[in-house]
Amino acid sequence: MTSHIDVGIEFSFKGETHTLSATIDLDAAMANNGTLPDLHPLLARLNNIDTYSYLYEVMESHEIGFSNATGLAAEYLRDGVFDGDTFVRRWQEERQLAQLRPIARQHLNIDNLDHHPALQQALLEAYAAGRKSRP
């Protein structure tokens, strides 16, 4: 299941109430950027608000609310607060594990790496060490 989350913000500017919302495909955002998008400018762009306007400045001073998370994101949404930093770390770990599981299956005959937490951690650390050693 893919990770999506609804984001929204409501604020008033010059006597008018603005309600902005969007559904974010977190898997696509992570795959493209390696991190979550900056949500205020994203909501502004999706709602045709110039990021150099007073309207944007007012919008930026309000907190974004989160709801309707799916997939991995659902684990990190509690009472309208989304723990994006922890989601990012877990998403990256899951992506690494997707590459490591076939290796464990092929070379160690392990079908479910989750049943071998010490080995899983060792493979993740080896993966990280290999990435660090690249020029």
C-alpha positions as CSV (number, residue, x, y, z in Angstrom):
1,M,0.0,0.0,0.0
2,T,1.3,3.4,-0.9
3,S,1.8,6.2,1.6
4,H,-0.5,9.2,1.2
5,I,-1.6,11.9,3.6
6,D,-4.1,14.7,3.4
7,V,-2.7,18.1,4.4
8,G,-4.8,21.2,5.0
9,I,-4.6,24.7,6.4
10,E,-7.3,27.3,7.1
11,F,-6.6,31.0,7.7
12,S,-8.1,34.4,7.2
13,F,-6.7,37.3,5.1
14,K,-8.4,40.6,4.5
15,G,-11.7,39.3,5.9
16,E,-11.7,36.3,3.7
17,T,-11.3,32.7,4.9
18,H,-9.0,30.5,2.9
19,T,-9.1,26.7,3.2
20,L,-6.4,24.9,1.3
21,S,-5.9,21.2,1.1
22,A,-4.1,18.5,-0.9
23,T,-3.4,14.8,-0.9
24,I,0.3,14.2,-1.0
25,D,1.8,11.0,-2.4
26,L,4.6,10.5,0.1
27,D,6.2,7.6,-1.7
28,A,6.5,9.7,-4.9
29,A,7.9,12.7,-3.0
30,M,10.4,10.5,-1.2
31,A,11.5,8.7,-4.4
32,N,11.9,12.1,-6.2
33,N,13.6,14.2,-3.5
34,G,14.7,11.8,-0.8
35,T,12.7,13.9,1.7
36,L,9.3,15.2,2.3
37,P,8.2,18.3,0.4
38,D,8.0,21.7,2.1
39,L,4.3,21.8,2.5
40,H,3.5,25.6,2.7
41,P,5.0,26.3,-0.7
42,L,3.4,23.2,-2.1
43,L,-0.1,24.1,-0.9
44,A,0.5,27.7,-2.2
45,R,1.5,26.4,-5.6
46,L,-1.4,24.0,-5.8
47,N,-3.8,26.8,-4.9
48,N,-2.3,29.5,-7.2
49,I,-0.9,31.6,-4.3
50,D,2.2,33.5,-5.1
51,T,4.9,32.7,-2.6
52,Y,6.0,36.3,-2.6
53,S,2.6,37.7,-1.5
54,Y,1.2,38.9,1.8
55,L,-1.4,36.1,1.5
56,Y,1.4,33.5,1.5
57,E,3.1,35.2,4.5
58,V,-0.2,34.9,6.4
59,M,-0.6,31.3,5.3
60,E,2.9,30.4,6.3
61,S,2.2,31.6,9.9
62,H,-0.4,28.9,10.4
63,E,0.2,25.3,11.1
64,I,-0.7,22.6,8.6
65,G,-3.1,19.9,9.7
66,F,-2.7,16.2,8.7
67,S,-5.4,13.5,8.2
68,N,-6.2,10.3,6.3
69,A,-2.8,8.8,6.2
70,T,-2.4,5.5,4.4
71,G,0.4,3.0,4.1
72,L,3.5,3.5,6.2
73,A,2.5,7.1,6.9
74,A,-0.5,5.9,9.0
75,E,1.9,4.7,11.6
76,Y,3.3,8.3,12.1
77,L,0.0,10.3,12.3
78,R,-1.5,10.8,15.7
79,D,-4.2,13.3,16.5
80,G,-3.6,15.5,13.5
81,V,0.2,15.6,14.0
82,F,2.5,13.8,11.5
83,D,6.0,12.8,12.7
84,G,7.7,13.4,9.3
85,D,11.2,13.0,10.5
86,T,10.6,9.5,11.8
87,F,8.5,8.6,8.7
88,V,11.5,9.6,6.5
89,R,13.9,7.5,8.4
90,R,11.6,4.5,8.4
91,W,10.7,5.0,4.7
92,Q,14.4,5.0,3.8
93,E,15.0,1.9,5.9
94,E,12.2,0.1,4.2
95,R,13.6,1.0,0.8
96,Q,17.0,-0.4,1.8
97,L,15.3,-3.6,3.1
98,A,13.5,-4.0,-0.2
99,Q,17.0,-4.3,-1.8
100,L,18.4,-6.5,1.0
101,R,15.6,-9.1,1.3
102,P,16.3,-10.7,-2.1
103,I,20.0,-11.0,-1.1
104,A,19.1,-12.7,2.2
105,R,16.8,-15.0,0.3
106,Q,19.4,-15.9,-2.4
107,H,22.5,-16.3,-0.3
108,L,21.1,-17.2,3.2
109,N,17.8,-19.0,2.2
110,I,15.9,-16.6,4.5
111,D,12.4,-15.8,3.3
112,N,11.4,-13.4,6.0
113,L,14.2,-11.1,7.1
114,D,11.9,-9.6,9.8
115,H,12.2,-12.9,11.7
116,H,16.0,-12.3,12.0
117,P,16.4,-8.8,13.5
118,A,20.1,-9.1,14.3
119,L,20.9,-10.1,10.8
120,Q,18.6,-7.5,9.4
121,Q,20.4,-4.8,11.4
122,A,23.8,-6.2,10.3
123,L,22.7,-6.0,6.6
124,L,21.4,-2.4,7.1
125,E,24.7,-1.4,8.7
126,A,26.7,-3.1,5.9
127,Y,24.5,-1.3,3.3
128,A,25.1,2.1,5.1
129,A,28.9,1.4,5.3
130,G,28.9,0.6,1.5
131,R,27.2,3.8,0.7
132,K,29.6,5.8,2.9
133,S,32.6,4.3,1.1
134,R,31.5,5.4,-2.3
135,P,33.5,8.3,-3.8
